[in-house]
Amino acid sequence: MTQQHEAVRSGHISFEQAEGIEGRRSPEAPGGPRTVEVLGFFGAAALAIATLILTFDVTLGEELADIFLGTIDNVGGGLVSLAGAAVLLAVGVRLTAGDAGAIRRSGGFVLLAGYALASVAFALLLLDLDAGDFTPLIRATPVAVIAVAVWRRAPSVPTQVAIFTAAVQVVGALLILFQLDDPITPASIATSAALGSTPELQSWVSLLIGTGLGLVWIWMGATGPMRPRNAAFALGAVYAWLEAIQLFASDDAWVMLSIVVAAGFAAGALRWRSSVLAGFATVATLALILQVIMVAVDEPSVSTFYLWYGFTGAAALLGALLLQRREASGPAAAAPTERA
Protein backbone atom coordinates (compact mmCIF):
# COMPACT_ATOMS: atom_id res chain seq x y z
CA MET A 1 0.00 0.00 0.00
CA THR A 2 1.45 3.41 -1.01
CA GLN A 3 1.79 6.33 1.40
CA GLN A 4 -1.03 8.11 -0.42
CA HIS A 5 -3.41 5.17 -0.01
CA GLU A 6 -2.50 4.87 3.67
CA ALA A 7 -3.17 8.61 4.12
CA VAL A 8 -6.56 8.17 2.40
CA ARG A 9 -7.44 5.21 4.61
CA SER A 10 -6.52 7.12 7.76
CA GLY A 11 -8.62 10.10 6.66
CA HIS A 12 -5.82 12.66 6.36
CA ILE A 13 -6.38 13.26 2.63
CA SER A 14 -9.13 12.45 0.13
CA PHE A 15 -8.71 9.98 -2.70
CA GLU A 16 -8.95 12.92 -5.14
CA GLN A 17 -5.87 14.44 -3.50
CA ALA A 18 -4.10 11.09 -3.71
CA GLU A 19 -4.89 10.94 -7.43
CA GLY A 20 -3.43 14.43 -7.87
CA ILE A 21 -0.25 13.42 -6.05
CA GLU A 22 0.04 10.40 -8.34
CA GLY A 23 -0.32 12.65 -11.40
CA ARG A 24 -3.82 11.58 -12.51
CA ARG A 25 -5.24 14.97 -13.46
CA SER A 26 -6.72 14.40 -16.92
CA PRO A 27 -10.53 14.61 -17.41
CA GLU A 28 -12.39 11.36 -16.86
CA ALA A 29 -14.36 9.88 -19.74
CA PRO A 30 -18.09 9.12 -19.30
CA GLY A 31 -18.72 5.66 -17.94
CA GLY A 32 -15.78 5.79 -15.54
CA PRO A 33 -15.61 5.73 -11.72
CA ARG A 34 -17.34 9.12 -11.30
CA THR A 35 -20.25 7.96 -13.41
CA VAL A 36 -20.53 4.88 -11.22
CA GLU A 37 -20.38 7.13 -8.15
CA VAL A 38 -23.26 9.34 -9.33
CA LEU A 39 -25.37 6.33 -10.26
CA GLY A 40 -24.64 4.73 -6.90
CA PHE A 41 -25.63 7.85 -4.96
CA PHE A 42 -28.85 8.35 -6.91
CA GLY A 43 -29.79 4.68 -7.01
CA ALA A 44 -29.37 4.23 -3.27
CA ALA A 45 -31.33 7.38 -2.43
CA ALA A 46 -34.16 6.63 -4.88
CA LEU A 47 -34.50 3.00 -3.84
CA ALA A 48 -34.46 3.94 -0.15
CA ILE A 49 -37.21 6.52 -0.70
CA ALA A 50 -39.32 4.04 -2.67
CA THR A 51 -38.86 1.39 0.01
CA LEU A 52 -39.84 3.77 2.80
CA ILE A 53 -42.97 4.86 0.93
CA LEU A 54 -43.95 1.24 0.34
CA THR A 55 -43.20 0.44 3.97
CA PHE A 56 -45.44 3.28 5.09
CA ASP A 57 -48.21 2.11 2.77
CA VAL A 58 -48.03 -1.53 3.89
CA THR A 59 -47.73 -0.67 7.58
CA LEU A 60 -50.55 1.87 7.81
CA GLY A 61 -52.80 0.85 4.96
CA GLU A 62 -55.15 3.37 3.43
CA GLU A 63 -56.55 4.71 6.69
CA LEU A 64 -54.36 6.79 8.96
CA ALA A 65 -56.86 6.11 11.75
CA ASP A 66 -55.53 2.55 11.89
CA ILE A 67 -52.61 3.88 13.92
CA PHE A 68 -54.93 4.72 16.80
CA LEU A 69 -56.93 1.53 16.42
CA GLY A 70 -53.86 -0.65 16.76
CA THR A 71 -54.33 -2.45 13.44
CA ILE A 72 -51.06 -1.51 11.74
CA ASP A 73 -49.19 -4.22 9.85
CA ASN A 74 -45.76 -3.67 11.40
CA VAL A 75 -44.48 -7.11 10.38
CA GLY A 76 -45.40 -6.61 6.71
CA GLY A 77 -43.85 -3.16 6.69
CA GLY A 78 -40.76 -4.46 8.45
CA LEU A 79 -40.29 -7.21 5.87
CA VAL A 80 -40.54 -4.66 3.04
CA SER A 81 -37.82 -2.52 4.63
CA LEU A 82 -35.71 -5.58 5.33
CA ALA A 83 -35.90 -6.66 1.69
CA GLY A 84 -34.85 -3.19 0.53
CA ALA A 85 -32.02 -3.18 3.07
CA ALA A 86 -30.78 -6.55 1.83
CA VAL A 87 -30.62 -5.30 -1.76
CA LEU A 88 -28.77 -2.11 -0.84
CA LEU A 89 -26.32 -3.88 1.46
CA ALA A 90 -25.51 -6.44 -1.23
CA VAL A 91 -24.93 -3.73 -3.82
CA GLY A 92 -22.88 -1.70 -1.35
CA VAL A 93 -20.62 -4.65 -0.57
CA ARG A 94 -20.07 -5.16 -4.29
CA LEU A 95 -19.23 -1.49 -4.93
CA THR A 96 -16.81 -1.23 -2.00
CA ALA A 97 -14.76 -4.02 -3.59
CA GLY A 98 -13.85 -1.67 -6.46
CA ASP A 99 -10.35 -0.30 -6.94
CA ALA A 100 -11.33 3.30 -7.72
CA GLY A 101 -11.88 5.64 -4.78
CA ALA A 102 -15.03 7.16 -6.31
CA ILE A 103 -16.65 3.74 -6.64
CA ARG A 104 -15.73 2.79 -3.06
CA ARG A 105 -17.16 6.08 -1.79
CA SER A 106 -20.46 5.45 -3.53
CA GLY A 107 -20.44 1.97 -2.00
CA GLY A 108 -20.13 3.50 1.45
CA PHE A 109 -23.19 5.66 0.81
CA VAL A 110 -25.15 2.65 -0.45
CA LEU A 111 -24.20 0.74 2.72
CA LEU A 112 -25.45 3.68 4.83
CA ALA A 113 -28.78 3.64 2.98
CA GLY A 114 -29.05 -0.11 3.55
CA TYR A 115 -28.27 0.35 7.24
CA ALA A 116 -30.97 3.01 7.54
CA LEU A 117 -33.58 0.70 6.00
CA ALA A 118 -32.44 -2.14 8.26
CA SER A 119 -32.95 0.14 11.28
CA VAL A 120 -36.52 0.84 10.17
CA ALA A 121 -37.08 -2.86 9.48
CA PHE A 122 -36.02 -4.08 12.92
CA ALA A 123 -37.88 -1.25 14.65
CA LEU A 124 -41.09 -2.46 12.98
CA LEU A 125 -40.43 -6.20 13.28
CA LEU A 126 -39.65 -5.91 17.00
CA LEU A 127 -42.35 -3.33 17.70
CA ASP A 128 -44.50 -5.76 19.71
CA LEU A 129 -41.56 -7.21 21.64
CA ASP A 130 -41.93 -6.95 25.41
CA ALA A 131 -38.88 -8.17 27.31
CA GLY A 132 -38.96 -5.60 30.08
CA ASP A 133 -35.85 -3.48 30.42
CA PHE A 134 -34.07 -5.73 27.93
CA THR A 135 -36.38 -4.65 25.09
CA PRO A 136 -34.37 -1.62 23.88
CA LEU A 137 -31.12 -3.61 23.96
CA ILE A 138 -32.64 -6.48 21.96
CA ARG A 139 -33.97 -4.00 19.39
CA ALA A 140 -30.61 -2.25 19.12
CA THR A 141 -28.48 -5.40 18.83
CA PRO A 142 -29.20 -6.41 15.18
CA VAL A 143 -28.85 -2.80 14.07
CA ALA A 144 -25.50 -2.53 15.87
CA VAL A 145 -24.27 -5.75 14.26
CA ILE A 146 -25.08 -4.42 10.78
CA ALA A 147 -23.44 -1.07 11.57
CA VAL A 148 -20.21 -2.74 12.72
CA ALA A 149 -20.24 -4.99 9.66
CA VAL A 150 -20.64 -2.16 7.14
CA TRP A 151 -17.99 -0.03 8.84
CA ARG A 152 -15.49 -2.90 8.93
CA ARG A 153 -16.27 -3.59 5.30
CA ALA A 154 -15.55 -0.01 4.19
CA PRO A 155 -14.38 2.55 6.79
CA SER A 156 -15.72 5.84 5.44
CA VAL A 157 -17.78 8.86 6.45
CA PRO A 158 -21.16 7.23 5.64
CA THR A 159 -20.37 3.96 7.41
CA GLN A 160 -18.97 5.83 10.41
CA VAL A 161 -22.27 7.71 10.66
CA ALA A 162 -23.95 4.29 10.76
CA ILE A 163 -21.76 2.91 13.53
CA PHE A 164 -22.03 6.14 15.54
CA THR A 165 -25.84 6.15 15.48
CA ALA A 166 -25.80 2.48 16.46
CA ALA A 167 -23.47 3.29 19.36
CA VAL A 168 -25.88 5.98 20.55
CA GLN A 169 -28.76 3.46 20.45
CA VAL A 170 -26.77 0.81 22.35
CA VAL A 171 -25.68 3.29 25.03
CA GLY A 172 -29.29 4.43 25.47
CA ALA A 173 -30.45 0.83 25.71
CA LEU A 174 -27.83 0.05 28.36
CA LEU A 175 -28.91 3.08 30.39
CA ILE A 176 -32.48 1.78 30.40
CA LEU A 177 -31.30 -1.74 31.23
CA PHE A 178 -29.41 -0.51 34.30
CA GLN A 179 -32.34 1.80 35.18
CA LEU A 180 -30.33 4.98 34.77
CA ASP A 181 -32.88 6.33 32.31
CA ASP A 182 -36.53 5.75 31.48
CA PRO A 183 -37.74 4.58 28.07
CA ILE A 184 -39.62 7.14 26.00
CA THR A 185 -43.04 5.84 24.99
CA PRO A 186 -46.00 7.48 23.23
CA ALA A 187 -47.98 7.00 26.44
CA SER A 188 -45.48 8.94 28.54
CA ILE A 189 -45.37 11.78 26.00
CA ALA A 190 -49.20 11.93 25.88
CA THR A 191 -49.42 11.95 29.68
CA SER A 192 -46.96 14.84 29.95
CA ALA A 193 -48.85 16.79 27.30
CA ALA A 194 -52.15 16.19 29.10
CA LEU A 195 -50.64 17.51 32.33
CA GLY A 196 -49.32 20.57 30.54
CA SER A 197 -45.65 19.72 31.09
CA THR A 198 -42.77 19.07 28.75
CA PRO A 199 -41.73 15.42 28.70
CA GLU A 200 -38.22 14.80 30.02
CA LEU A 201 -36.53 13.06 27.12
CA GLN A 202 -33.18 12.46 28.82
CA SER A 203 -31.95 12.36 32.41
CA TRP A 204 -28.82 14.18 33.53
CA VAL A 205 -27.04 10.83 33.71
CA SER A 206 -27.76 10.04 30.07
CA LEU A 207 -26.70 13.55 29.02
CA LEU A 208 -23.44 13.19 30.95
CA ILE A 209 -22.74 9.79 29.41
CA GLY A 210 -23.69 11.14 25.98
CA THR A 211 -21.15 13.93 26.40
CA GLY A 212 -18.59 11.30 27.34
CA LEU A 213 -19.47 9.23 24.26
CA GLY A 214 -18.78 12.22 22.01
CA LEU A 215 -15.41 12.85 23.69
CA VAL A 216 -14.48 9.16 23.43
CA TRP A 217 -15.33 9.27 19.72
CA ILE A 218 -12.93 12.20 19.27
CA TRP A 219 -10.26 10.25 21.14
CA MET A 220 -10.77 7.18 18.97
CA GLY A 221 -10.39 9.33 15.87
CA ALA A 222 -7.16 10.81 17.23
CA THR A 223 -5.59 7.53 18.34
CA GLY A 224 -6.50 5.44 15.33
CA PRO A 225 -9.38 2.98 15.92
CA MET A 226 -12.00 5.15 14.22
CA ARG A 227 -11.42 6.21 10.63
CA PRO A 228 -11.72 8.57 8.80
CA ARG A 229 -10.24 10.79 11.50
CA ASN A 230 -11.98 14.05 10.58
CA ALA A 231 -15.38 12.34 10.49
CA ALA A 232 -14.76 11.06 14.02
CA PHE A 233 -13.78 14.56 15.14
CA ALA A 234 -16.92 16.09 13.61
CA LEU A 235 -19.37 13.48 14.93
CA GLY A 236 -17.86 13.43 18.41
CA ALA A 237 -17.63 17.20 18.69
CA VAL A 238 -21.20 17.87 17.58
CA TYR A 239 -22.71 15.17 19.80
CA ALA A 240 -20.68 16.05 22.89
CA TRP A 241 -21.53 19.71 22.49
CA LEU A 242 -25.27 19.18 22.02
CA GLU A 243 -25.46 16.81 25.00
CA ALA A 244 -23.43 19.17 27.19
CA ILE A 245 -25.60 22.17 26.29
CA GLN A 246 -28.66 20.26 27.52
CA LEU A 247 -26.81 19.16 30.65
CA PHE A 248 -25.90 22.69 31.71
CA ALA A 249 -29.20 24.51 31.37
CA SER A 250 -28.48 27.88 33.07
CA ASP A 251 -26.93 30.88 31.29
CA ASP A 252 -23.94 31.09 33.64
CA ALA A 253 -23.22 27.39 33.21
CA TRP A 254 -23.51 27.74 29.43
CA VAL A 255 -20.86 30.47 29.47
CA MET A 256 -18.45 28.30 31.45
CA LEU A 257 -19.26 25.34 29.23
CA SER A 258 -18.56 27.30 26.04
CA ILE A 259 -15.21 28.47 27.44
CA VAL A 260 -14.22 24.89 28.22
CA VAL A 261 -15.52 23.56 24.89
CA ALA A 262 -13.84 26.28 22.80
CA ALA A 263 -10.55 25.81 24.65
CA GLY A 264 -10.81 22.04 24.32
CA PHE A 265 -11.50 22.18 20.58
CA ALA A 266 -8.63 24.63 20.07
CA ALA A 267 -6.27 22.44 22.08
CA GLY A 268 -7.36 19.39 20.07
CA ALA A 269 -6.79 21.26 16.81
CA LEU A 270 -3.20 21.97 17.86
CA ARG A 271 -2.57 18.54 19.37
CA TRP A 272 -3.86 16.54 16.40
CA ARG A 273 -3.34 19.12 13.61
CA SER A 274 -7.06 19.10 12.80
CA SER A 275 -8.77 21.87 10.82
CA VAL A 276 -12.11 20.25 11.69
CA LEU A 277 -11.60 20.84 15.41
CA ALA A 278 -10.34 24.34 14.63
CA GLY A 279 -13.65 25.00 12.87
CA PHE A 280 -15.62 23.77 15.85
CA ALA A 281 -13.48 25.95 18.14
CA THR A 282 -14.57 28.92 16.01
CA VAL A 283 -18.25 28.01 16.31
CA ALA A 284 -17.92 27.52 20.07
CA THR A 285 -16.25 30.92 20.42
CA LEU A 286 -19.00 32.64 18.41
CA ALA A 287 -21.58 31.00 20.68
CA LEU A 288 -19.57 32.09 23.73
CA ILE A 289 -19.67 35.74 22.62
CA LEU A 290 -23.44 35.55 22.15
CA GLN A 291 -23.90 34.00 25.60
CA VAL A 292 -21.71 36.64 27.25
CA ILE A 293 -23.75 39.38 25.58
CA MET A 294 -27.03 37.85 26.77
CA VAL A 295 -25.73 37.52 30.34
CA ALA A 296 -23.71 40.74 30.70
CA VAL A 297 -25.92 43.20 28.78
CA ASP A 298 -29.44 43.86 30.10
CA GLU A 299 -30.99 45.09 26.87
CA PRO A 300 -28.65 44.38 23.94
CA SER A 301 -29.19 46.47 20.83
CA VAL A 302 -28.08 45.93 17.27
CA SER A 303 -24.93 47.98 17.92
CA THR A 304 -24.07 45.69 20.83
CA PHE A 305 -23.78 42.71 18.54
CA TYR A 306 -21.82 44.31 15.71
CA LEU A 307 -19.44 45.97 18.18
CA TRP A 308 -18.72 42.76 20.11
CA TYR A 309 -18.35 40.62 17.00
CA GLY A 310 -16.63 43.39 15.04
CA PHE A 311 -13.94 44.11 17.63
CA THR A 312 -13.24 40.46 18.40
CA GLY A 313 -13.19 39.58 14.69
CA ALA A 314 -10.82 42.43 13.86
CA ALA A 315 -8.54 41.46 16.76
CA ALA A 316 -8.50 37.84 15.57
CA LEU A 317 -7.62 38.82 12.00
CA LEU A 318 -4.87 41.14 13.25
CA GLY A 319 -3.48 38.33 15.34
CA ALA A 320 -3.60 35.99 12.33
CA LEU A 321 -1.65 38.49 10.20
CA LEU A 322 0.99 39.05 12.89
CA LEU A 323 1.45 35.33 13.45
CA GLN A 324 1.56 34.70 9.70
CA ARG A 325 4.29 37.36 9.38
CA ARG A 326 6.29 35.75 12.18
CA GLU A 327 5.81 32.31 10.60
CA ALA A 328 6.99 33.60 7.21
CA SER A 329 10.08 35.28 8.66
CA GLY A 330 10.98 32.36 10.94
CA PRO A 331 12.84 30.12 8.44
CA ALA A 332 14.69 33.10 6.92
CA ALA A 333 15.86 34.24 10.32
CA ALA A 334 16.99 30.75 11.24
CA ALA A 335 18.97 30.20 8.03
CA PRO A 336 22.09 32.34 8.97
CA THR A 337 22.29 30.55 12.30
CA GLU A 338 22.32 27.17 10.57
CA ARG A 339 25.08 28.28 8.15
CA ALA A 340 27.13 29.62 11.00
C-alpha positions as CSV (number, residue, x, y, z in Angstrom):
1,M,0.0,0.0,0.0
2,T,1.4,3.4,-1.0
3,Q,1.8,6.3,1.4
4,Q,-1.0,8.1,-0.4
5,H,-3.4,5.2,0.0
6,E,-2.5,4.9,3.7
7,A,-3.2,8.6,4.1
8,V,-6.6,8.2,2.4
9,R,-7.4,5.2,4.6
10,S,-6.5,7.1,7.8
11,G,-8.6,10.1,6.7
12,H,-5.8,12.7,6.4
13,I,-6.4,13.3,2.6
14,S,-9.1,12.4,0.1
15,F,-8.7,10.0,-2.7
16,E,-8.9,12.9,-5.1
17,Q,-5.9,14.4,-3.5
18,A,-4.1,11.1,-3.7
19,E,-4.9,10.9,-7.4
20,G,-3.4,14.4,-7.9
21,I,-0.3,13.4,-6.1
22,E,0.0,10.4,-8.3
23,G,-0.3,12.6,-11.4
24,R,-3.8,11.6,-12.5
25,R,-5.2,15.0,-13.5
26,S,-6.7,14.4,-16.9
27,P,-10.5,14.6,-17.4
28,E,-12.4,11.4,-16.9
29,A,-14.4,9.9,-19.7
30,P,-18.1,9.1,-19.3
31,G,-18.7,5.7,-17.9
32,G,-15.8,5.8,-15.5
33,P,-15.6,5.7,-11.7
34,R,-17.3,9.1,-11.3
35,T,-20.2,8.0,-13.4
36,V,-20.5,4.9,-11.2
37,E,-20.4,7.1,-8.1
38,V,-23.3,9.3,-9.3
39,L,-25.4,6.3,-10.3
40,G,-24.6,4.7,-6.9
41,F,-25.6,7.8,-5.0
42,F,-28.8,8.4,-6.9
43,G,-29.8,4.7,-7.0
44,A,-29.4,4.2,-3.3
45,A,-31.3,7.4,-2.4
46,A,-34.2,6.6,-4.9
47,L,-34.5,3.0,-3.8
48,A,-34.5,3.9,-0.2
49,I,-37.2,6.5,-0.7
50,A,-39.3,4.0,-2.7
51,T,-38.9,1.4,0.0
52,L,-39.8,3.8,2.8
53,I,-43.0,4.9,0.9
54,L,-43.9,1.2,0.3
55,T,-43.2,0.4,4.0
56,F,-45.4,3.3,5.1
57,D,-48.2,2.1,2.8
58,V,-48.0,-1.5,3.9
59,T,-47.7,-0.7,7.6
60,L,-50.5,1.9,7.8
61,G,-52.8,0.8,5.0
62,E,-55.1,3.4,3.4
63,E,-56.6,4.7,6.7
64,L,-54.4,6.8,9.0
65,A,-56.9,6.1,11.8
66,D,-55.5,2.5,11.9
67,I,-52.6,3.9,13.9
68,F,-54.9,4.7,16.8
69,L,-56.9,1.5,16.4
70,G,-53.9,-0.6,16.8
71,T,-54.3,-2.4,13.4
72,I,-51.1,-1.5,11.7
73,D,-49.2,-4.2,9.9
74,N,-45.8,-3.7,11.4
75,V,-44.5,-7.1,10.4
76,G,-45.4,-6.6,6.7
77,G,-43.8,-3.2,6.7
78,G,-40.8,-4.5,8.4
79,L,-40.3,-7.2,5.9
80,V,-40.5,-4.7,3.0
81,S,-37.8,-2.5,4.6
82,L,-35.7,-5.6,5.3
83,A,-35.9,-6.7,1.7
84,G,-34.8,-3.2,0.5
85,A,-32.0,-3.2,3.1
86,A,-30.8,-6.6,1.8
87,V,-30.6,-5.3,-1.8
88,L,-28.8,-2.1,-0.8
89,L,-26.3,-3.9,1.5
90,A,-25.5,-6.4,-1.2
91,V,-24.9,-3.7,-3.8
92,G,-22.9,-1.7,-1.3
93,V,-20.6,-4.7,-0.6
94,R,-20.1,-5.2,-4.3
95,L,-19.2,-1.5,-4.9
96,T,-16.8,-1.2,-2.0
97,A,-14.8,-4.0,-3.6
98,G,-13.9,-1.7,-6.5
99,D,-10.3,-0.3,-6.9
100,A,-11.3,3.3,-7.7
101,G,-11.9,5.6,-4.8
102,A,-15.0,7.2,-6.3
103,I,-16.6,3.7,-6.6
104,R,-15.7,2.8,-3.1
105,R,-17.2,6.1,-1.8
106,S,-20.5,5.5,-3.5
107,G,-20.4,2.0,-2.0
108,G,-20.1,3.5,1.5
109,F,-23.2,5.7,0.8
110,V,-25.1,2.6,-0.5
111,L,-24.2,0.7,2.7
112,L,-25.4,3.7,4.8
113,A,-28.8,3.6,3.0
114,G,-29.0,-0.1,3.6
115,Y,-28.3,0.3,7.2
116,A,-31.0,3.0,7.5
117,L,-33.6,0.7,6.0
118,A,-32.4,-2.1,8.3
119,S,-32.9,0.1,11.3
120,V,-36.5,0.8,10.2
121,A,-37.1,-2.9,9.5
122,F,-36.0,-4.1,12.9
123,A,-37.9,-1.2,14.6
124,L,-41.1,-2.5,13.0
125,L,-40.4,-6.2,13.3
126,L,-39.6,-5.9,17.0
127,L,-42.4,-3.3,17.7
128,D,-44.5,-5.8,19.7
129,L,-41.6,-7.2,21.6
130,D,-41.9,-7.0,25.4
131,A,-38.9,-8.2,27.3
132,G,-39.0,-5.6,30.1
133,D,-35.8,-3.5,30.4
134,F,-34.1,-5.7,27.9
135,T,-36.4,-4.7,25.1
136,P,-34.4,-1.6,23.9
137,L,-31.1,-3.6,24.0
138,I,-32.6,-6.5,22.0
139,R,-34.0,-4.0,19.4
140,A,-30.6,-2.3,19.1
141,T,-28.5,-5.4,18.8
142,P,-29.2,-6.4,15.2
143,V,-28.9,-2.8,14.1
144,A,-25.5,-2.5,15.9
145,V,-24.3,-5.8,14.3
146,I,-25.1,-4.4,10.8
147,A,-23.4,-1.1,11.6
148,V,-20.2,-2.7,12.7
149,A,-20.2,-5.0,9.7
150,V,-20.6,-2.2,7.1
151,W,-18.0,0.0,8.8
152,R,-15.5,-2.9,8.9
153,R,-16.3,-3.6,5.3
154,A,-15.6,0.0,4.2
155,P,-14.4,2.6,6.8
156,S,-15.7,5.8,5.4
157,V,-17.8,8.9,6.4
158,P,-21.2,7.2,5.6
159,T,-20.4,4.0,7.4
160,Q,-19.0,5.8,10.4
161,V,-22.3,7.7,10.7
162,A,-24.0,4.3,10.8
163,I,-21.8,2.9,13.5
164,F,-22.0,6.1,15.5
165,T,-25.8,6.1,15.5
166,A,-25.8,2.5,16.5
167,A,-23.5,3.3,19.4
168,V,-25.9,6.0,20.5
169,Q,-28.8,3.5,20.5
170,V,-26.8,0.8,22.3
171,V,-25.7,3.3,25.0
172,G,-29.3,4.4,25.5
173,A,-30.5,0.8,25.7
174,L,-27.8,0.0,28.4
175,L,-28.9,3.1,30.4
176,I,-32.5,1.8,30.4
177,L,-31.3,-1.7,31.2
178,F,-29.4,-0.5,34.3
179,Q,-32.3,1.8,35.2
180,L,-30.3,5.0,34.8
181,D,-32.9,6.3,32.3
182,D,-36.5,5.8,31.5
183,P,-37.7,4.6,28.1
184,I,-39.6,7.1,26.0
185,T,-43.0,5.8,25.0
186,P,-46.0,7.5,23.2
187,A,-48.0,7.0,26.4
188,S,-45.5,8.9,28.5
189,I,-45.4,11.8,26.0
190,A,-49.2,11.9,25.9
191,T,-49.4,12.0,29.7
192,S,-47.0,14.8,29.9
193,A,-48.9,16.8,27.3
194,A,-52.2,16.2,29.1
195,L,-50.6,17.5,32.3
196,G,-49.3,20.6,30.5
197,S,-45.7,19.7,31.1
198,T,-42.8,19.1,28.8
199,P,-41.7,15.4,28.7
200,E,-38.2,14.8,30.0
201,L,-36.5,13.1,27.1
202,Q,-33.2,12.5,28.8
203,S,-32.0,12.4,32.4
204,W,-28.8,14.2,33.5
205,V,-27.0,10.8,33.7
206,S,-27.8,10.0,30.1
207,L,-26.7,13.6,29.0
208,L,-23.4,13.2,31.0
209,I,-22.7,9.8,29.4
210,G,-23.7,11.1,26.0
211,T,-21.1,13.9,26.4
212,G,-18.6,11.3,27.3
213,L,-19.5,9.2,24.3
214,G,-18.8,12.2,22.0
215,L,-15.4,12.9,23.7
216,V,-14.5,9.2,23.4
217,W,-15.3,9.3,19.7
218,I,-12.9,12.2,19.3
219,W,-10.3,10.3,21.1
220,M,-10.8,7.2,19.0
221,G,-10.4,9.3,15.9
222,A,-7.2,10.8,17.2
223,T,-5.6,7.5,18.3
224,G,-6.5,5.4,15.3
225,P,-9.4,3.0,15.9
226,M,-12.0,5.2,14.2
227,R,-11.4,6.2,10.6
228,P,-11.7,8.6,8.8
229,R,-10.2,10.8,11.5
230,N,-12.0,14.1,10.6
231,A,-15.4,12.3,10.5
232,A,-14.8,11.1,14.0
233,F,-13.8,14.6,15.1
234,A,-16.9,16.1,13.6
235,L,-19.4,13.5,14.9
236,G,-17.9,13.4,18.4
237,A,-17.6,17.2,18.7
238,V,-21.2,17.9,17.6
239,Y,-22.7,15.2,19.8
240,A,-20.7,16.0,22.9
241,W,-21.5,19.7,22.5
242,L,-25.3,19.2,22.0
243,E,-25.5,16.8,25.0
244,A,-23.4,19.2,27.2
245,I,-25.6,22.2,26.3
246,Q,-28.7,20.3,27.5
247,L,-26.8,19.2,30.6
248,F,-25.9,22.7,31.7
249,A,-29.2,24.5,31.4
250,S,-28.5,27.9,33.1
251,D,-26.9,30.9,31.3
252,D,-23.9,31.1,33.6
253,A,-23.2,27.4,33.2
254,W,-23.5,27.7,29.4
255,V,-20.9,30.5,29.5
256,M,-18.5,28.3,31.5
257,L,-19.3,25.3,29.2
258,S,-18.6,27.3,26.0
259,I,-15.2,28.5,27.4
260,V,-14.2,24.9,28.2
261,V,-15.5,23.6,24.9
262,A,-13.8,26.3,22.8
263,A,-10.6,25.8,24.7
264,G,-10.8,22.0,24.3
265,F,-11.5,22.2,20.6
266,A,-8.6,24.6,20.1
267,A,-6.3,22.4,22.1
268,G,-7.4,19.4,20.1
269,A,-6.8,21.3,16.8
270,L,-3.2,22.0,17.9
271,R,-2.6,18.5,19.4
272,W,-3.9,16.5,16.4
273,R,-3.3,19.1,13.6
274,S,-7.1,19.1,12.8
275,S,-8.8,21.9,10.8
276,V,-12.1,20.2,11.7
277,L,-11.6,20.8,15.4
278,A,-10.3,24.3,14.6
279,G,-13.6,25.0,12.9
280,F,-15.6,23.8,15.9
281,A,-13.5,25.9,18.1
282,T,-14.6,28.9,16.0
283,V,-18.2,28.0,16.3
284,A,-17.9,27.5,20.1
285,T,-16.2,30.9,20.4
286,L,-19.0,32.6,18.4
287,A,-21.6,31.0,20.7
288,L,-19.6,32.1,23.7
289,I,-19.7,35.7,22.6
290,L,-23.4,35.6,22.2
291,Q,-23.9,34.0,25.6
292,V,-21.7,36.6,27.3
293,I,-23.8,39.4,25.6
294,M,-27.0,37.8,26.8
295,V,-25.7,37.5,30.3
296,A,-23.7,40.7,30.7
297,V,-25.9,43.2,28.8
298,D,-29.4,43.9,30.1
299,E,-31.0,45.1,26.9
300,P,-28.6,44.4,23.9
301,S,-29.2,46.5,20.8
302,V,-28.1,45.9,17.3
303,S,-24.9,48.0,17.9
304,T,-24.1,45.7,20.8
305,F,-23.8,42.7,18.5
306,Y,-21.8,44.3,15.7
307,L,-19.4,46.0,18.2
308,W,-18.7,42.8,20.1
309,Y,-18.4,40.6,17.0
310,G,-16.6,43.4,15.0
311,F,-13.9,44.1,17.6
312,T,-13.2,40.5,18.4
313,G,-13.2,39.6,14.7
314,A,-10.8,42.4,13.9
315,A,-8.5,41.5,16.8
316,A,-8.5,37.8,15.6
317,L,-7.6,38.8,12.0
318,L,-4.9,41.1,13.2
319,G,-3.5,38.3,15.3
320,A,-3.6,36.0,12.3
321,L,-1.6,38.5,10.2
322,L,1.0,39.1,12.9
323,L,1.4,35.3,13.4
324,Q,1.6,34.7,9.7
325,R,4.3,37.4,9.4
326,R,6.3,35.8,12.2
327,E,5.8,32.3,10.6
328,A,7.0,33.6,7.2
329,S,10.1,35.3,8.7
330,G,11.0,32.4,10.9
331,P,12.8,30.1,8.4
332,A,14.7,33.1,6.9
333,A,15.9,34.2,10.3
334,A,17.0,30.8,11.2
335,A,19.0,30.2,8.0
336,P,22.1,32.3,9.0
337,T,22.3,30.6,12.3
338,E,22.3,27.2,10.6
339,R,25.1,28.3,8.2
340,A,27.1,29.6,11.0
